[in-house]
Amino acid sequence: MFIQIDNEKYECKATTFTTQFGQEAVRVISDAPVAENGFLLLNSKEEEIADRSNFTYLYRTEGDTIKEYTEEAEEIVSAEGTQGDVPSNPIQRQISALNARVSDITPYEQTKVGYFGENEKVFYGVPNGNVSVFFDKYDGEYEVVRIEDRLTIKFPERLTDMTNITVMVQQ
């Protein structure tokens, strides 16, 4: 591939890209001088493949061989870092608020196994609220005793079978 600048031809490699502000640009890798009046791109047979005579603005250079051109002047704006937490976007804030509301209405639930011969089962760290107790293999009487965050399920007689005991608290 060749770049033609003011009727002079130079070997090159060329690619197009989009600038940070959405403008089409061309990157030319060549020993050619800066193309102040635009340029033509030619194939290996020196036939025109792209007229870039309107790409007269030098966007950026790297060393002597890489030059990038645009149709309109554009200044590259460097990204600036921040310290601390990055503010969340509005969608993330809505999701967090929704998660908090779901957590507020989701009941606390804990399951323990009541073993043969036990007459009570203690649950620790149970929040305050409306308590429901469920058993999978027990249908007798029981008593619920709360002392601060400790909930004790007491049976009038020792268990004769193993059962799952689930405590659910709606806060």
HELIX and SHEET records of a PDB file:
HELIX    1   1 PRO A   90  ILE A  105  1                                  16    
SHEET    1   A 7 GLU A  48  ARG A  52  0                                        
SHEET    2   A 7 PHE A  39  LEU A  42 -1                                        
SHEET    3   A 7 PHE A   2  ILE A   5 -1                                        
SHEET    4   A 7 GLU A   8  THR A  18 -1                                        
SHEET    5   A 7 GLU A  24  SER A  30 -1                                        
SHEET    6   A 7 ILE A  66  THR A  70 -1                                        
SHEET    7   A 7 TYR A  57  GLU A  62 -1                                        
SHEET    1   B 3 TYR A 108  GLY A 114  0                                        
SHEET    2   B 3 THR A 163  GLN A 170 -1                                        
SHEET    3   B 3 ASN A 130  PHE A 135 -1                                        
SHEET    1   C 3 GLU A 120  PHE A 123  0                                        
SHEET    2   C 3 ARG A 150  LYS A 154 -1                                        
SHEET    3   C 3 GLU A 143  ILE A 147 -1                                        
END                                                                             
